[in-house]
């Protein structure tokens, strides 16, 4: 005699006797007997007529589960994963970052082995290799939703959690059997909903991606399937959401999501300064810039970035007989200064110097670009500026950040000590990622394509990423429309989160 239990919906589980699992819809018993509403045992009601299969010898099929970012992602939480095109030769690269022609399919990361190690093991709890396959967990960073008593630096930002996509990567052909996918986390502050999914509901239309050469990836993409929430307390260490495949008594770990610890929430105080050079040159920064700082950029690194002061700095209100004021007007404002082609580097340095002397919200007796200053200064202006290139040429720029650039004996940059101030020029006032890109420089991030000691630990070909620290144009290729392309660059990598969280200007005790 067997015992039958309703598991949920049309699925029944049975133990003992000649069978042990019932499954939904069109499953046939070994004798081809159809189970009707009368059931196998008296008193069991199956609802709609179904059939069942004898499964004591069924084998769990091999597959992997990956968390992915929804297509409508706009930067409101931190999410990062190792993209295929970074490590496989999928995309054709025309030129390297020095302008040398390549014109072949290349991994977009120039040191892919190091990048793979970063995602496979760095800060990852219990790295896995299901079925002997390399596995690279995705990373999620969200604020904890807490009362002040539970955690003083909690936030409403992610009180409803975030809902992620799920990819099922096929290792062998999958079938609509009774396999379940389970999501498990031992931390009591983490809620996963739903806690399990039926594999059969996730293997609809198969997609195939060419990874270069003869290698392909077969997978099933599922939109917004799993919600992850942190509430009631903060995570004191990086946590893992383990993903298991289960069929009968068989259970195998087939995936993982890493949750960034969120018990330390540094604060970034930003002073936004409209630099007015004359009565008709009042700049207008895009209206949502405060929202961008707080909800669509540095929050990804669990940094609470806020405009502390929104003010003006009027050149014409400064002492007309001051030597620095006279020199500044002569160099950048007067007709002889050829306004519109100011040297960005010298303009930035002189503007910072002028504000340190006369600015209402200067950092006391400290210099802006020192460890003693705990604020970031954003200057924006209607003045245009250019960079002077090593070959003597010039290029118009959207913004620039203060920095101490250290050059080695070979003449190459050996390191950059990023400053605490940046300038947005008139050509960059409307672009989203310019405001964020230069701000991220002030939080210690180099470009993703710059090579050299102390620069980016992972180097990418320029102009291919949606990362805020890339450029919109590929080397040797005309730039895309910056007003369109910049607004699509909306994320930071997980290793960039770490660099930003170590910046000297952040406030940890508040």
Residue, then its C-alpha position, 0 to 999 in steps of 0.5 A: x500500500x502506498x501513501x499519497x500526499x498533496x504537494x501543491x497544485x496538481x502535483x502529488x507525492x507518493x511513497x511505497x508501493x509501485x510508484x513514488x511521485x505524481x507529476x502534473x499534466x500528460x505524465x504516463x504511468x508505466x502501465x499507461x494507466x490513466x489516473x482519474x478523479x477517483x484517485x488511486x486511494x480512496x478519498x484522494x481527489x486529483x482535480x483535473x484528470x492527470x497521468x503519472x510516471x514511475x520515477x524511482x529511477x529518474x535521473x536529475x538532468x544537469x544544468x546551471x542557474x544564473x541570476x541576471x539583471x532585468x532589462x529595465x535596470x536603471x542603477x537603483x541597486x548594485x548588480x554585477x556579473x561576469x558578462x560572456x563578452x568580457x572573457x570570450x571572443x564574441x565582439x569584433x574589436x577594431x583597434x586596441x586602446x593605443x589605436x593599433x588595428x586589430x579588427x578581430x573578435x576578442x574578449x573585451x577584457x584584456x586580462x580575462x584570466x584575472x577577471x575570471x578569478x575576481x568573479x569566481x573566488x574573490x570575496x565569494x563564500x564557498x566557490x562552486x564548480x557544478x558538474x566540473x564547470x566554472x561558475x561565476x556568481x552574480x553580486x547584489x548590493x541592496x540597503x537593509x530595510x530596518x528600524x533605527x533600533x535594528x540598524x541606524x543606517x537602514x533605508x527605505x530604498x529597497x524595502x520591497x527588495x529587488x526582483x531578478x531574472x533567472x537563466x537556466x543554462x543547459x549542460x544536457x537536454x532538459x525535460x519537463x519532469x518534476x525537478x525543482x529549483x530551491x533558493x536557500x540562505x541561512x541569514x535570517x535577514x534575507x527573504x527569497x520569494x518564491x523559495x522554489x520554482x519548478x524547472x518545467x516552468x522555466x524551460x520554454x523557448x531555448x536560446x543559443x549564444x555563440x561564445x566564439x569558435x565552436x563554443x555555444x551556450x544553450x539557455x532559457x531566459x526568464x524575466x523577473x522570477x525571484x525577489x531578494x529582500x534584506x529587512x530587520x537587520x544588516x548583513x555583517x558579512x557577504x552572504x550567499x544564496x545557494x541554488x539547488x536542483x532537486x528531484x526526488x532524493x537527489x539534490x545538487x547545488x547548481x548556482x549561487x548569488x552573492x549578497x554584499x554586506x550592508x552593515x557599513x554604509x558610508x556617507x558622501x557629502x557633495x557640495x554643488x557649486x554653480x560657478x558664475x563667470x558673468x551675469x549672463x553665464x549662469x549654468x544649468x545642470x540637468x535637473x535630476x542630478x541630486x536624484x542621480x547621486x542618491x538613487x542611480x549611481x553611488x548607492x550601487x556601492x552602498x554609499x549614501x551620496x547626498x547634496x549637502x549644499x547647493x550654492x553659487x560662486x559668483x566671480x564678480x562678487x570677489x574682490x576686484x583687486x585680488x591678484x588671483x581674481x585678476x589672473x583668473x579673469x585674464x586667463x579665462x574670462x576676458x576677451x583675450x582669453x579666447x573663451x571656449x577653449x580654456x585649458x581644462x587642467x589649469x582652469x580646474x586647478x585655478x578654480x579650486x584655488x579660488x574657491x579655497x580662498x573665497x568660497x563660502x563652503x570651503x573646508x575650513x583651513x584645509x585644502x580640498x584635495x587632502x585627507x582632512x577634507x570630507x566633502x566632494x566639490x562639484x563645480x559646474x559652469x557655462x565655460x567650455x574647456x579642452x584638454x591638451x594632448x601629448x602630441x599638442x592637439x586639443x579635444x573638447x571635454x565634458x568634465x574633469x576631476x582633480x588628481x595628482x598624476x604620478x609618472x614613472x621613469x619610463x614616462x608612463x603614468x604609474x598611479x593617480x591620486x584622485x582628488x575631491x573636486x570636479x568640474x562639469x563644463x557647458x558641453x557636459x551639463x545635460x549628460x547623465x554619465x558625465x556628472x556621475x563619471x567625473x564624480x566616480x573619479x573623485x571616489x577613486x575610480x580610474x577609467x576601465x581602459x587605462x593600463x598602469x600601476x595603480x590604475x584599473x586592475x582589469x583593463x577593457x577595450x575602450x567604448x564597448x561597456x555600459x559601465x559609467x567609467x568607460x567612454x562612449x567612443x571606441x578608439x579610432x571610431x567616431x563617438x556615438x551621440x554622447x547625449x544618447x550613449x551616456x544615459x545608457x551607461x548606468x552601472x559599476x562593477x563589484x570590484x569598483x564598489x570596493x574601490x569607491x568604499x575605500x575613498x578618503x572623502x567618505x564619512x563612516x561615523x555619523 
